[in-house]
Amino acid sequence: MLVDIWEGVGARAEAERFREIWGIEGTILLDENADYAQLLDIRGVPTNVLVDSDGTVQAVGLVRLHELEAGIDRLVGR
């Protein structure tokens, strides 16, 4: 599962575009009010948060492409 922390309008459309670009089939939660971001003490975007199927945060940050790809691969067991 991915959490999209979005500042601005069009969060759902942007999350869907991201899903298409990356070929993501899982759930993307929208944190339009940054409530979840505050709980994780995230202060800037873009920041990626990877959450496993049990709801446990597995990674926060991963703003570089290779970091994000590696994090997603670990999460989905590739």
Secondary structure, DSSP 8 states (H G I E B T S, - for coil): -EEEE--SS-HHHHHHHHHHHHT--S-EEEETT-HHHHHTT--SSS-EEEE-TTS-EEEEE--SHHHHHHHHHHHHT-
